[in-house]
């Protein structure tokens, strides 16, 4: 988990279909910003501070494809 990583909301959760960007990390918490408004417990959010365990529970990591394949660069 690193600042700038992108996460994808897990299927079957309130975050399903949401893409989130990690903006800050502490020992226990992760601050994320969403690509759209998410309704959680009746509140409309564009970002949220979550515990690290909640991030692992509600989000999957995904990798952004690189424009260049570093293994084939000469």
PQR file of N, CA, C, O and H, with PARSE charges and radii, in Angstrom:
ATOM      1  N   UNK A   1       0.843  -1.167   0.000 -0.4000 1.5000
ATOM      2  CA  UNK A   1       0.000   0.000   0.000 -0.0000 2.0000
ATOM      3  C   UNK A   1       0.892   1.236   0.000  0.5500 1.7000
ATOM      4  O   UNK A   1       1.702   1.422   0.908 -0.5500 1.4000
ATOM      5  N   UNK A   2       0.743   2.075  -1.015 -0.4000 1.5000
ATOM      6  CA  UNK A   2       1.543   3.284  -1.115 -0.0000 2.0000
ATOM      7  C   UNK A   2       0.673   4.449  -1.563  0.5500 1.7000
ATOM      8  O   UNK A   2      -0.359   4.254  -2.205 -0.5500 1.4000
ATOM      9  H   UNK A   2       0.085   1.924  -1.752  0.4000 1.0000
ATOM     10  N   UNK A   3       1.092   5.648  -1.225 -0.4000 1.5000
ATOM     11  CA  UNK A   3       0.387   6.848  -1.669 -0.0000 2.0000
ATOM     12  C   UNK A   3       0.371   6.863  -3.195  0.5500 1.7000
ATOM     13  O   UNK A   3       1.381   6.601  -3.848 -0.5500 1.4000
ATOM     14  H   UNK A   3       1.931   5.807  -0.704  0.4000 1.0000
ATOM     15  N   UNK A   4      -0.795   7.175  -3.741 -0.4000 1.5000
ATOM     16  CA  UNK A   4      -0.951   7.214  -5.187 -0.0000 2.0000
ATOM     17  C   UNK A   4      -1.488   5.926  -5.778  0.5500 1.7000
ATOM     18  O   UNK A   4      -1.971   5.927  -6.910 -0.5500 1.4000
ATOM     19  H   UNK A   4      -1.616   7.388  -3.211  0.4000 1.0000
ATOM     20  N   UNK A   5      -1.416   4.809  -5.027 -0.4000 1.5000
ATOM     21  CA  UNK A   5      -1.983   3.552  -5.518 -0.0000 2.0000
ATOM     22  C   UNK A   5      -3.477   3.707  -5.737  0.5500 1.7000
ATOM     23  O   UNK A   5      -4.140   4.494  -5.061 -0.5500 1.4000
ATOM     24  H   UNK A   5      -1.024   4.808  -4.107  0.4000 1.0000
ATOM     25  N   UNK A   6      -3.988   2.962  -6.672 -0.4000 1.5000
ATOM     26  CA  UNK A   6      -5.418   2.971  -6.957 -0.0000 2.0000
ATOM     27  C   UNK A   6      -6.015   1.646  -6.506  0.5500 1.7000
ATOM     28  O   UNK A   6      -5.410   0.583  -6.643 -0.5500 1.4000
ATOM     29  H   UNK A   6      -3.450   2.323  -7.222  0.4000 1.0000
ATOM     30  N   UNK A   7      -7.213   1.747  -5.968 -0.4000 1.5000
ATOM     31  CA  UNK A   7      -7.919   0.583  -5.453 -0.0000 2.0000
ATOM     32  C   UNK A   7      -9.272   0.478  -6.139  0.5500 1.7000
ATOM     33  O   UNK A   7      -9.838   1.481  -6.574 -0.5500 1.4000
ATOM     34  H   UNK A   7      -7.705   2.610  -5.857  0.4000 1.0000
ATOM     35  N   UNK A   8      -9.775  -0.718  -6.231 -0.4000 1.5000
ATOM     36  CA  UNK A   8     -11.067  -0.971  -6.843 -0.0000 2.0000
ATOM     37  C   UNK A   8     -11.992  -1.566  -5.795  0.5500 1.7000
ATOM     38  O   UNK A   8     -11.624  -2.531  -5.125 -0.5500 1.4000
ATOM     39  H   UNK A   8      -9.315  -1.533  -5.878  0.4000 1.0000
ATOM     40  N   UNK A   9     -13.193  -1.003  -5.641 -0.4000 1.5000
ATOM     41  CA  UNK A   9     -14.156  -1.488  -4.653 -0.0000 2.0000
ATOM     42  C   UNK A   9     -14.565  -2.922  -4.929  0.5500 1.7000
ATOM     43  O   UNK A   9     -14.844  -3.291  -6.070 -0.5500 1.4000
ATOM     44  H   UNK A   9     -13.492  -0.219  -6.185  0.4000 1.0000
ATOM     45  N   UNK A  10     -14.599  -3.723  -3.885 -0.4000 1.5000
ATOM     46  CA  UNK A  10     -14.970  -5.136  -4.037 -0.0000 2.0000
ATOM     47  C   UNK A  10     -16.445  -5.298  -4.352  0.5500 1.7000
ATOM     48  O   UNK A  10     -17.286  -4.517  -3.907 -0.5500 1.4000
ATOM     49  H   UNK A  10     -14.372  -3.424  -2.958  0.4000 1.0000
ATOM     50  N   UNK A  11     -16.733  -6.318  -5.120 -0.4000 1.5000
ATOM     51  CA  UNK A  11     -18.100  -6.659  -5.480 -0.0000 2.0000
ATOM     52  C   UNK A  11     -18.882  -7.029  -4.221  0.5500 1.7000
ATOM     53  O   UNK A  11     -18.372  -7.738  -3.354 -0.5500 1.4000
ATOM     54  H   UNK A  11     -16.050  -6.953  -5.482  0.4000 1.0000
ATOM     55  N   UNK A  12     -20.111  -6.551  -4.125 -0.4000 1.5000
ATOM     56  CA  UNK A  12     -20.969  -6.863  -2.999 -0.0000 2.0000
ATOM     57  C   UNK A  12     -20.821  -5.922  -1.816  0.5500 1.7000
ATOM     58  O   UNK A  12     -21.471  -6.122  -0.790 -0.5500 1.4000
ATOM     59  H   UNK A  12     -20.525  -5.975  -4.830  0.4000 1.0000
ATOM     60  N   UNK A  13     -19.974  -4.891  -1.937 -0.4000 1.5000
ATOM     61  CA  UNK A  13     -19.812  -3.896  -0.875 -0.0000 2.0000
ATOM     62  C   UNK A  13     -20.378  -2.560  -1.354  0.5500 1.7000
ATOM     63  O   UNK A  13     -20.691  -2.406  -2.534 -0.5500 1.4000
ATOM     64  H   UNK A  13     -19.446  -4.729  -2.771  0.4000 1.0000
ATOM     65  N   UNK A  14     -20.508  -1.597  -0.445 -0.4000 1.5000
ATOM     66  CA  UNK A  14     -20.990  -0.265  -0.842 -0.0000 2.0000
ATOM     67  C   UNK A  14     -20.005   0.432  -1.779  0.5500 1.7000
ATOM     68  O   UNK A  14     -20.359   1.414  -2.430 -0.5500 1.4000
ATOM     69  H   UNK A  14     -20.253  -1.723   0.514  0.4000 1.0000
ATOM     70  N   UNK A  15     -18.784  -0.065  -1.849 -0.4000 1.5000
ATOM     71  CA  UNK A  15     -17.749   0.525  -2.699 -0.0000 2.0000
ATOM     72  C   UNK A  15     -17.647  -0.161  -4.063  0.5500 1.7000
ATOM     73  O   UNK A  15     -16.758   0.165  -4.850 -0.5500 1.4000
ATOM     74  H   UNK A  15     -18.496  -0.863  -1.319  0.4000 1.0000
ATOM     75  N   UNK A  16     -18.538  -1.097  -4.349 -0.4000 1.5000
ATOM     76  CA  UNK A  16     -18.513  -1.828  -5.612 -0.0000 2.0000
ATOM     77  C   UNK A  16     -18.534  -0.862  -6.794  0.5500 1.7000
ATOM     78  O   UNK A  16     -19.378   0.032  -6.863 -0.5500 1.4000
ATOM     79  H   UNK A  16     -19.260  -1.362  -3.710  0.4000 1.0000
ATOM     80  N   UNK A  17     -17.596  -1.052  -7.720 -0.4000 1.5000
ATOM     81  CA  UNK A  17     -17.519  -0.213  -8.910 -0.0000 2.0000
ATOM     82  C   UNK A  17     -16.814   1.117  -8.714  0.5500 1.7000
ATOM     83  O   UNK A  17     -16.660   1.873  -9.674 -0.5500 1.4000
ATOM     84  H   UNK A  17     -16.911  -1.778  -7.664  0.4000 1.0000
ATOM     85  N   UNK A  18     -16.384   1.423  -7.505 -0.4000 1.5000
ATOM     86  CA  UNK A  18     -15.714   2.688  -7.196 -0.0000 2.0000
ATOM     87  C   UNK A  18     -14.203   2.510  -7.322  0.5500 1.7000
ATOM     88  O   UNK A  18     -13.652   1.489  -6.911 -0.5500 1.4000
ATOM     89  H   UNK A  18     -16.509   0.809  -6.725  0.4000 1.0000
ATOM     90  N   UNK A  19     -13.557   3.492  -7.882 -0.4000 1.5000
ATOM     91  CA  UNK A  19     -12.099   3.517  -7.911 -0.0000 2.0000
ATOM     92  C   UNK A  19     -11.653   4.542  -6.864  0.5500 1.7000
ATOM     93  O   UNK A  19     -12.175   5.656  -6.816 -0.5500 1.4000
ATOM     94  H   UNK A  19     -14.005   4.321  -8.216  0.4000 1.0000
ATOM     95  N   UNK A  20     -10.695   4.160  -6.037 -0.4000 1.5000
ATOM     96  CA  UNK A  20     -10.203   5.035  -4.983 -0.0000 2.0000
ATOM     97  C   UNK A  20      -8.699   5.217  -5.130  0.5500 1.7000
ATOM     98  O   UNK A  20      -7.988   4.300  -5.540 -0.5500 1.4000
ATOM     99  H   UNK A  20     -10.271   3.255  -6.077  0.4000 1.0000
ATOM    100  N   UNK A  21      -8.222   6.422  -4.785 -0.4000 1.5000
ATOM    101  CA  UNK A  21      -6.787   6.725  -4.820 -0.0000 2.0000
ATOM    102  C   UNK A  21      -6.323   6.955  -3.383  0.5500 1.7000
ATOM    103  O   UNK A  21      -6.961   7.688  -2.629 -0.5500 1.4000
ATOM    104  H   UNK A  21      -8.801   7.166  -4.452  0.4000 1.0000
ATOM    105  N   UNK A  22      -5.221   6.330  -3.015 -0.4000 1.5000
ATOM    106  CA  UNK A  22      -4.656   6.526  -1.676 -0.0000 2.0000
ATOM    107  C   UNK A  22      -3.914   7.856  -1.652  0.5500 1.7000
ATOM    108  O   UNK A  22      -3.021   8.095  -2.466 -0.5500 1.4000
ATOM    109  H   UNK A  22      -4.703   5.734  -3.628  0.4000 1.0000
ATOM    110  N   UNK A  23      -4.292   8.725  -0.706 -0.4000 1.5000
ATOM    111  CA  UNK A  23      -3.655  10.033  -0.592 -0.0000 2.0000
ATOM    112  C   UNK A  23      -2.792  10.198   0.651  0.5500 1.7000
ATOM    113  O   UNK A  23      -1.903  11.049   0.675 -0.5500 1.4000
ATOM    114  H   UNK A  23      -5.017   8.531  -0.044  0.4000 1.0000
ATOM    115  N   UNK A  24      -3.040   9.395   1.685 -0.4000 1.5000
ATOM    116  CA  UNK A  24      -2.226   9.472   2.903 -0.0000 2.0000
ATOM    117  C   UNK A  24      -2.312   8.137   3.636  0.5500 1.7000
ATOM    118  O   UNK A  24      -3.320   7.434   3.568 -0.5500 1.4000
ATOM    119  H   UNK A  24      -3.762   8.703   1.665  0.4000 1.0000
ATOM    120  N   UNK A  25      -1.234   7.808   4.336 -0.4000 1.5000
ATOM    121  CA  UNK A  25      -1.173   6.562   5.092 -0.0000 2.0000
ATOM    122  C   UNK A  25      -0.493   6.835   6.434  0.5500 1.7000
ATOM    123  O   UNK A  25       0.548   7.489   6.494 -0.5500 1.4000
ATOM    124  H   UNK A  25      -0.415   8.379   4.391  0.4000 1.0000
ATOM    125  N   UNK A  26      -1.100   6.320   7.513 -0.4000 1.5000
ATOM    126  CA  UNK A  26      -0.467   6.339   8.828 -0.0000 2.0000
ATOM    127  C   UNK A  26      -0.323   4.884   9.271  0.5500 1.7000
ATOM    128  O   UNK A  26      -0.594   3.967   8.495 -0.5500 1.4000
ATOM    129  H   UNK A  26      -1.946   5.789   7.464  0.4000 1.0000
ATOM    130  N   UNK A  27       0.100   4.673  10.508 -0.4000 1.5000
ATOM    131  CA  UNK A  27       0.262   3.301  10.994 -0.0000 2.0000
ATOM    132  C   UNK A  27      -1.053   2.522  10.947  0.5500 1.7000
ATOM    133  O   UNK A  27      -1.056   1.324  10.663 -0.5500 1.4000
ATOM    134  H   UNK A  27       0.320   5.418  11.138  0.4000 1.0000
ATOM    135  N   UNK A  28      -2.165   3.200  11.225 -0.4000 1.5000
ATOM    136  CA  UNK A  28      -3.451   2.501  11.334 -0.0000 2.0000
ATOM    137  C   UNK A  28      -4.472   2.865  10.264  0.5500 1.7000
ATOM    138  O   UNK A  28      -5.408   2.103  10.020 -0.5500 1.4000
ATOM    139  H   UNK A  28      -2.162   4.173  11.455  0.4000 1.0000
ATOM    140  N   UNK A  29      -4.309   4.009   9.629 -0.4000 1.5000
ATOM    141  CA  UNK A  29      -5.361   4.512   8.745 -0.0000 2.0000
ATOM    142  C   UNK A  29      -4.859   4.841   7.344  0.5500 1.7000
ATOM    143  O   UNK A  29      -3.675   5.081   7.111 -0.5500 1.4000
ATOM    144  H   UNK A  29      -3.549   4.628   9.827  0.4000 1.0000
ATOM    145  N   UNK A  30      -5.828   4.840   6.419 -0.4000 1.5000
ATOM    146  CA  UNK A  30      -5.553   5.178   5.029 -0.0000 2.0000
ATOM    147  C   UNK A  30      -6.609   6.181   4.585  0.5500 1.7000
ATOM    148  O   UNK A  30      -7.806   5.958   4.765 -0.5500 1.4000
ATOM    149  H   UNK A  30      -6.791   4.645   6.609  0.4000 1.0000
ATOM    150  N   UNK A  31      -6.154   7.292   4.000 -0.4000 1.5000
ATOM    151  CA  UNK A  31      -7.083   8.285   3.455 -0.0000 2.0000
ATOM    152  C   UNK A  31      -7.207   8.046   1.959  0.5500 1.7000
ATOM    153  O   UNK A  31      -6.209   8.010   1.240 -0.5500 1.4000
ATOM    154  H   UNK A  31      -5.182   7.474   3.854  0.4000 1.0000
ATOM    155  N   UNK A  32      -8.447   7.882   1.497 -0.4000 1.5000
ATOM    156  CA  UNK A  32      -8.691   7.632   0.078 -0.0000 2.0000
ATOM    157  C   UNK A  32      -9.659   8.659  -0.473  0.5500 1.7000
ATOM    158  O   UNK A  32     -10.498   9.196   0.251 -0.5500 1.4000
ATOM    159  H   UNK A  32      -9.258   7.911   2.081  0.4000 1.0000
ATOM    160  N   UNK A  33      -9.531   8.928  -1.775 -0.4000 1.5000
ATOM    161  CA  UNK A  33     -10.477   9.771  -2.495 -0.0000 2.0000
ATOM    162  C   UNK A  33     -11.089   8.937  -3.599  0.5500 1.7000
ATOM    163  O   UNK A  33     -10.392   8.188  -4.284 -0.5500 1.4000
ATOM    164  H   UNK A  33      -8.850   8.492  -2.363  0.4000 1.0000
ATOM    165  N   UNK A  34     -12.405   9.069  -3.769 -0.4000 1.5000
ATOM    166  CA  UNK A  34     -13.143   8.268  -4.725 -0.0000 2.0000
ATOM    167  C   UNK A  34     -13.304   8.986  -6.055  0.5500 1.7000
ATOM    168  O   UNK A  34     -13.234  10.213  -6.122 -0.5500 1.4000
ATOM    169  H   UNK A  34     -12.971   9.676  -3.211  0.4000 1.0000
ATOM    170  N   UNK A  35     -13.521   8.211  -7.114 -0.4000 1.5000
ATOM    171  CA  UNK A  35     -13.723   8.784  -8.441 -0.0000 2.0000
ATOM    172  C   UNK A  35     -15.146   9.296  -8.641  0.5500 1.7000
ATOM    173  O   UNK A  35     -15.440   9.947  -9.644 -0.5500 1.4000
ATOM    174  H   UNK A  35     -13.577   7.214  -7.059  0.4000 1.0000
ATOM    175  N   UNK A  36     -16.028   9.004  -7.689 -0.4000 1.5000
ATOM    176  CA  UNK A  36     -17.407   9.494  -7.741 -0.0000 2.0000
ATOM    177  C   UNK A  36     -17.961   9.517  -6.325  0.5500 1.7000
ATOM    178  O   UNK A  36     -17.338   8.996  -5.399 -0.5500 1.4000
ATOM    179  H   UNK A  36     -15.789   8.475  -6.874  0.4000 1.0000
ATOM    180  N   UNK A  37     -19.118  10.113  -6.160 -0.4000 1.5000
ATOM    181  CA  UNK A  37     -19.744  10.183  -4.841 -0.0000 2.0000
ATOM    182  C   UNK A  37     -20.212   8.791  -4.429  0.5500 1.7000
ATOM    183  O   UNK A  37     -20.823   8.066  -5.215 -0.5500 1.4000
ATOM    184  H   UNK A  37     -19.624  10.537  -6.912  0.4000 1.0000
ATOM    185  N   UNK A  38     -19.911   8.432  -3.181 -0.4000 1.5000
ATOM    186  CA  UNK A  38     -20.301   7.140  -2.621 -0.0000 2.0000
ATOM    187  C   UNK A  38     -21.197   7.408  -1.420  0.5500 1.7000
ATOM    188  O   UNK A  38     -20.886   8.269  -0.597 -0.5500 1.4000
ATOM    189  H   UNK A  38     -19.414   9.021  -2.543  0.4000 1.0000
ATOM    190  N   UNK A  39     -22.299   6.683  -1.311 -0.4000 1.5000
ATOM    191  CA  UNK A  39     -23.179   6.818  -0.155 -0.0000 2.0000
ATOM    192  C   UNK A  39     -22.871   5.696   0.830  0.5500 1.7000
ATOM    193  O   UNK A  39     -23.065   4.516   0.535 -0.5500 1.4000
ATOM    194  H   UNK A  39     -22.551   5.983  -1.979  0.4000 1.0000
ATOM    195  N   UNK A  40     -22.383   6.093   2.014 -0.4000 1.5000
ATOM    196  CA  UNK A  40     -22.027   5.141   3.070 -0.0000 2.0000
ATOM    197  C   UNK A  40     -22.783   5.555   4.324  0.5500 1.7000
ATOM    198  O   UNK A  40     -22.616   6.672   4.813 -0.5500 1.4000
ATOM    199  H   UNK A  40     -22.226   7.051   2.253  0.4000 1.0000
ATOM    200  N   UNK A  41     -23.608   4.663   4.843 -0.4000 1.5000
ATOM    201  CA  UNK A  41     -24.409   4.949   6.045 -0.0000 2.0000
ATOM    202  C   UNK A  41     -25.204   6.245   5.906  0.5500 1.7000
ATOM    203  O   UNK A  41     -25.320   7.012   6.862 -0.5500 1.4000
ATOM    204  H   UNK A  41     -23.743   3.755   4.446  0.4000 1.0000
ATOM    205  N   UNK A  42     -25.745   6.486   4.725 -0.4000 1.5000
ATOM    206  CA  UNK A  42     -26.563   7.664   4.484 -0.0000 2.0000
ATOM    207  C   UNK A  42     -25.789   8.940   4.215  0.5500 1.7000
ATOM    208  O   UNK A  42     -26.391   9.985   3.969 -0.5500 1.4000
ATOM    209  H   UNK A  42     -25.650   5.863   3.949  0.4000 1.0000
ATOM    210  N   UNK A  43     -24.473   8.876   4.255 -0.4000 1.5000
ATOM    211  CA  UNK A  43     -23.644  10.061   4.001 -0.0000 2.0000
ATOM    212  C   UNK A  43     -23.038   9.962   2.611  0.5500 1.7000
ATOM    213  O   UNK A  43     -22.564   8.900   2.207 -0.5500 1.4000
ATOM    214  H   UNK A  43     -23.983   8.027   4.454  0.4000 1.0000
ATOM    215  N   UNK A  44     -23.054  11.069   1.883 -0.4000 1.5000
ATOM    216  CA  UNK A  44     -22.454  11.109   0.549 -0.0000 2.0000
ATOM    217  C   UNK A  44     -21.013  11.575   0.689  0.5500 1.7000
ATOM    218  O   UNK A  44     -20.739  12.650   1.222 -0.5500 1.4000
ATOM    219  H   UNK A  44     -23.439  11.931   2.211  0.4000 1.0000
ATOM    220  N   UNK A  45     -20.089  10.736   0.196 -0.4000 1.5000
ATOM    221  CA  UNK A  45     -18.663  10.994   0.390 -0.0000 2.0000
ATOM    222  C   UNK A  45     -17.906  10.981  -0.924  0.5500 1.7000
ATOM    223  O   UNK A  45     -18.222  10.209  -1.829 -0.5500 1.4000
ATOM    224  H   UNK A  45     -20.312   9.863  -0.237  0.4000 1.0000
ATOM    225  N   UNK A  46     -16.899  11.846  -1.021 -0.4000 1.5000
ATOM    226  CA  UNK A  46     -15.941  11.805  -2.126 -0.0000 2.0000
ATOM    227  C   UNK A  46     -14.602  11.254  -1.663  0.5500 1.7000
ATOM    228  O   UNK A  46     -13.712  10.997  -2.474 -0.5500 1.4000
ATOM    229  H   UNK A  46     -16.642  12.474  -0.286  0.4000 1.0000
ATOM    230  N   UNK A  47     -14.465  11.077  -0.364 -0.4000 1.5000
ATOM    231  CA  UNK A  47     -13.257  10.523   0.217 -0.0000 2.0000
ATOM    232  C   UNK A  47     -13.552  10.069   1.623  0.5500 1.7000
ATOM    233  O   UNK A  47     -14.607  10.366   2.184 -0.5500 1.4000
ATOM    234  H   UNK A  47     -15.187  11.286   0.295  0.4000 1.0000
ATOM    235  N   UNK A  48     -12.592   9.333   2.193 -0.4000 1.5000
ATOM    236  CA  UNK A  48     -12.836   8.787   3.519 -0.0000 2.0000
ATOM    237  C   UNK A  48     -11.516   8.339   4.135  0.5500 1.7000
ATOM    238  O   UNK A  48     -10.578   7.974   3.426 -0.5500 1.4000
ATOM    239  H   UNK A  48     -11.735   9.092   1.738  0.4000 1.0000
ATOM    240  N   UNK A  49     -11.457   8.372   5.457 -0.4000 1.5000
ATOM    241  CA  UNK A  49     -10.332   7.801   6.186 -0.0000 2.0000
ATOM    242  C   UNK A  49     -10.809   6.452   6.712  0.5500 1.7000
ATOM    243  O   UNK A  49     -11.801   6.374   7.436 -0.5500 1.4000
ATOM    244  H   UNK A  49     -12.219   8.668   6.033  0.4000 1.0000
ATOM    245  N   UNK A  50     -10.102   5.401   6.345 -0.4000 1.5000
ATOM    246  CA  UNK A  50     -10.462   4.042   6.724 -0.0000 2.0000
ATOM    247  C   UNK A  50      -9.307   3.371   7.442  0.5500 1.7000
ATOM    248  O   UNK A  50      -8.145   3.713   7.225 -0.5500 1.4000
ATOM    249  H   UNK A  50      -9.296   5.464   5.757  0.4000 1.0000
ATOM    250  N   UNK A  51      -9.632   2.415   8.298 -0.4000 1.5000
ATOM    251  CA  UNK A  51      -8.560   1.623   8.899 -0.0000 2.0000
ATOM    252  C   UNK A  51      -7.942   0.765   7.803  0.5500 1.7000
ATOM    253  O   UNK A  51      -8.583   0.489   6.789 -0.5500 1.4000
ATOM    254  H   UNK A  51     -10.576   2.137   8.474  0.4000 1.0000
ATOM    255  N   UNK A  52      -6.708   0.348   8.004 -0.4000 1.5000
ATOM    256  CA  UNK A  52      -6.043  -0.494   7.011 -0.0000 2.0000
ATOM    257  C   UNK A  52      -6.801  -1.801   6.815  0.5500 1.7000
ATOM    258  O   UNK A  52      -6.862  -2.320   5.700 -0.5500 1.4000
ATOM    259  H   UNK A  52      -6.188   0.572   8.828  0.4000 1.0000
ATOM    260  N   UNK A  53      -7.378  -2.335   7.883 -0.4000 1.5000
ATOM    261  CA  UNK A  53      -8.133  -3.586   7.749 -0.0000 2.0000
ATOM    262  C   UNK A  53      -9.401  -3.368   6.922  0.5500 1.7000
ATOM    263  O   UNK A  53      -9.801  -4.260   6.175 -0.5500 1.4000
ATOM    264  H   UNK A  53      -7.328  -1.914   8.789  0.4000 1.0000
ATOM    265  N   UNK A  54     -10.042  -2.199   7.040 -0.4000 1.5000
ATOM    266  CA  UNK A  54     -11.231  -1.891   6.241 -0.0000 2.0000
ATOM    267  C   UNK A  54     -10.865  -1.762   4.765  0.5500 1.7000
ATOM    268  O   UNK A  54     -11.623  -2.195   3.898 -0.5500 1.4000
ATOM    269  H   UNK A  54      -9.717  -1.474   7.647  0.4000 1.0000
ATOM    270  N   UNK A  55      -9.717  -1.174   4.478 -0.4000 1.5000
ATOM    271  CA  UNK A  55      -9.272  -1.053   3.087 -0.0000 2.0000
ATOM    272  C   UNK A  55      -9.089  -2.446   2.494  0.5500 1.7000
ATOM    273  O   UNK A  55      -9.523  -2.703   1.371 -0.5500 1.4000
ATOM    274  H   UNK A  55      -9.100  -0.822   5.182  0.4000 1.0000
ATOM    275  N   UNK A  56      -8.458  -3.338   3.231 -0.4000 1.5000
ATOM    276  CA  UNK A  56      -8.245  -4.704   2.741 -0.0000 2.0000
ATOM    277  C   UNK A  56      -9.573  -5.444   2.586  0.5500 1.7000
ATOM    278  O   UNK A  56      -9.712  -6.290   1.702 -0.5500 1.4000
ATOM    279  H   UNK A  56      -8.106  -3.129   4.144  0.4000 1.0000
ATOM    280  N   UNK A  57     -10.540  -5.133   3.434 -0.4000 1.5000
ATOM    281  CA  UNK A  57     -11.841  -5.795   3.394 -0.0000 2.0000
ATOM    282  C   UNK A  57     -12.696  -5.312   2.220  0.5500 1.7000
ATOM    283  O   UNK A  57     -13.379  -6.114   1.584 -0.5500 1.4000
ATOM    284  H   UNK A  57     -10.426  -4.446   4.152  0.4000 1.0000
ATOM    285  N   UNK A  58     -12.663  -4.015   1.930 -0.4000 1.5000
ATOM    286  CA  UNK A  58     -13.579  -3.421   0.962 -0.0000 2.0000
ATOM    287  C   UNK A  58     -12.993  -3.143  -0.419  0.5500 1.7000
ATOM    288  O   UNK A  58     -13.740  -2.867  -1.358 -0.5500 1.4000
ATOM    289  H   UNK A  58     -12.107  -3.364   2.447  0.4000 1.0000
ATOM    290  N   UNK A  59     -11.669  -3.210  -0.558 -0.4000 1.5000
ATOM    291  CA  UNK A  59     -11.041  -2.856  -1.825 -0.0000 2.0000
ATOM    292  C   UNK A  59     -10.048  -3.909  -2.283  0.5500 1.7000
ATOM    293  O   UNK A  59      -9.427  -4.601  -1.476 -0.5500 1.4000
ATOM    294  H   UNK A  59     -11.062  -3.433   0.204  0.4000 1.0000
ATOM    295  N   UNK A  60      -9.914  -4.013  -3.604 -0.4000 1.5000
ATOM    296  CA  UNK A  60      -8.889  -4.834  -4.238 -0.0000 2.0000
ATOM    297  C   UNK A  60      -7.914  -3.892  -4.905  0.5500 1.7000
ATOM    298  O   UNK A  60      -8.311  -2.845  -5.418 -0.5500 1.4000
ATOM    299  H   UNK A  60     -10.418  -3.451  -4.259  0.4000 1.0000
ATOM    300  N   UNK A  61      -6.650  -4.249  -4.905 -0.4000 1.5000
ATOM    301  CA  UNK A  61      -5.662  -3.467  -5.647 -0.0000 2.0000
ATOM    302  C   UNK A  61      -5.800  -3.771  -7.127  0.5500 1.7000
ATOM    303  O   UNK A  61      -6.187  -4.877  -7.504 -0.5500 1.4000
ATOM    304  H   UNK A  61      -6.328  -5.100  -4.489  0.4000 1.0000
ATOM    305  N   UNK A  62      -5.493  -2.815  -7.949 -0.4000 1.5000
ATOM    306  CA  UNK A  62      -5.374  -3.105  -9.371 -0.0000 2.0000
ATOM    307  C   UNK A  62      -4.168  -2.364  -9.875  0.5500 1.7000
ATOM    308  O   UNK A  62      -3.790  -1.328  -9.328 -0.5500 1.4000
ATOM    309  H   UNK A  62      -5.178  -1.917  -7.643  0.4000 1.0000
ATOM    310  N   UNK A  63      -3.563  -2.890 -10.912 -0.4000 1.5000
ATOM    311  CA  UNK A  63      -2.354  -2.286 -11.451 -0.0000 2.0000
ATOM    312  C   UNK A  63      -2.685  -1.511 -12.699  0.5500 1.7000
ATOM    313  O   UNK A  63      -3.455  -1.963 -13.546 -0.5500 1.4000
ATOM    314  H   UNK A  63      -3.870  -3.732 -11.356  0.4000 1.0000
ATOM    315  N   UNK A  64      -2.091  -0.330 -12.802 -0.4000 1.5000
ATOM    316  CA  UNK A  64      -2.247   0.443 -14.024 -0.0000 2.0000
ATOM    317  C   UNK A  64      -1.209  -0.056 -15.014  0.5500 1.7000
ATOM    318  O   UNK A  64      -0.052  -0.277 -14.657 -0.5500 1.4000
ATOM    319  H   UNK A  64      -1.466   0.037 -12.113  0.4000 1.0000
ATOM    320  N   UNK A  65      -1.620  -0.228 -16.232 -0.4000 1.5000
ATOM    321  CA  UNK A  65      -0.682  -0.694 -17.250 -0.0000 2.0000
ATOM    322  C   UNK A  65       0.315   0.403 -17.585  0.5500 1.7000
ATOM    323  O   UNK A  65      -0.046   1.575 -17.693 -0.5500 1.4000
ATOM    324  H   UNK A  65      -2.559  -0.049 -16.522  0.4000 1.0000
ATOM    325  N   UNK A  66       1.546   0.019 -17.744 -0.4000 1.5000
ATOM    326  CA  UNK A  66       2.595   0.952 -18.121 -0.0000 2.0000
ATOM    327  C   UNK A  66       2.583   1.142 -19.632  0.5500 1.7000
ATOM    328  O   UNK A  66       2.249   0.218 -20.374 -0.5500 1.4000
ATOM    329  H   UNK A  66       1.839  -0.933 -17.656  0.4000 1.0000
ATOM    330  N   UNK A  67       2.940   2.317 -20.080 -0.4000 1.5000
ATOM    331  CA  UNK A  67       3.043   2.561 -21.514 -0.0000 2.0000
ATOM    332  C   UNK A  67       4.240   1.839 -22.114  0.5500 1.7000
ATOM    333  O   UNK A  67       4.280   1.573 -23.315 -0.5500 1.4000
ATOM    334  H   UNK A  67       3.211   3.068 -19.477  0.4000 1.0000
ATOM    335  N   UNK A  68       5.210   1.528 -21.268 -0.4000 1.5000
ATOM    336  CA  UNK A  68       6.433   0.888 -21.732 -0.0000 2.0000
ATOM    337  C   UNK A  68       6.657  -0.406 -20.966  0.5500 1.7000
ATOM    338  O   UNK A  68       6.424  -0.456 -19.758 -0.5500 1.4000
ATOM    339  H   UNK A  68       5.177   1.744 -20.292  0.4000 1.0000
ATOM    340  N   UNK A  69       7.100  -1.441 -21.642 -0.4000 1.5000
ATOM    341  CA  UNK A  69       7.481  -2.687 -20.991 -0.0000 2.0000
ATOM    342  C   UNK A  69       8.966  -2.579 -20.680  0.5500 1.7000
ATOM    343  O   UNK A  69       9.798  -2.676 -21.583 -0.5500 1.4000
ATOM    344  H   UNK A  69       7.289  -1.400 -22.623  0.4000 1.0000
ATOM    345  N   UNK A  70       9.304  -2.379 -19.414 -0.4000 1.5000
ATOM    346  CA  UNK A  70      10.688  -2.125 -19.022 -0.0000 2.0000
ATOM    347  C   UNK A  70      11.626  -3.282 -19.341  0.5500 1.7000
ATOM    348  O   UNK A  70      12.827  -3.076 -19.517 -0.5500 1.4000
ATOM    349  H   UNK A  70       8.629  -2.300 -18.681  0.4000 1.0000
ATOM    350  N   UNK A  71      11.083  -4.507 -19.417 -0.4000 1.5000
ATOM    351  CA  UNK A  71      11.929  -5.662 -19.710 -0.0000 2.0000
ATOM    352  C   UNK A  71      12.419  -5.665 -21.149  0.5500 1.7000
ATOM    353  O   UNK A  71      13.433  -6.290 -21.460 -0.5500 1.4000
ATOM    354  H   UNK A  71      10.108  -4.674 -19.274  0.4000 1.0000
ATOM    355  N   UNK A  72      11.711  -4.973 -22.025 -0.4000 1.5000
ATOM    356  CA  UNK A  72      12.080  -4.993 -23.436 -0.0000 2.0000
ATOM    357  C   UNK A  72      12.778  -3.723 -23.878  0.5500 1.7000
ATOM    358  O   UNK A  72      13.074  -3.567 -25.062 -0.5500 1.4000
ATOM    359  H   UNK A  72      10.887  -4.465 -21.773  0.4000 1.0000
ATOM    360  N   UNK A  73      13.048  -2.816 -22.959 -0.4000 1.5000
ATOM    361  CA  UNK A  73      13.764  -1.577 -23.319 -0.0000 2.0000
ATOM    362  C   UNK A  73      15.241  -1.903 -23.540  0.5500 1.7000
ATOM    363  O   UNK A  73      15.830  -2.674 -22.782 -0.5500 1.4000
ATOM    364  H   UNK A  73      12.808  -2.942 -21.997  0.4000 1.0000
ATOM    365  N   UNK A  74      15.825  -1.326 -24.556 -0.4000 1.5000
ATOM    366  CA  UNK A  74      17.249  -1.586 -24.837 -0.0000 2.0000
ATOM    367  C   UNK A  74      18.124  -0.508 -24.253  0.5500 1.7000
ATOM    368  O   UNK A  74      19.346  -0.562 -24.391 -0.5500 1.4000
ATOM    369  H   UNK A  74      15.347  -0.700 -25.172  0.4000 1.0000
TER
END
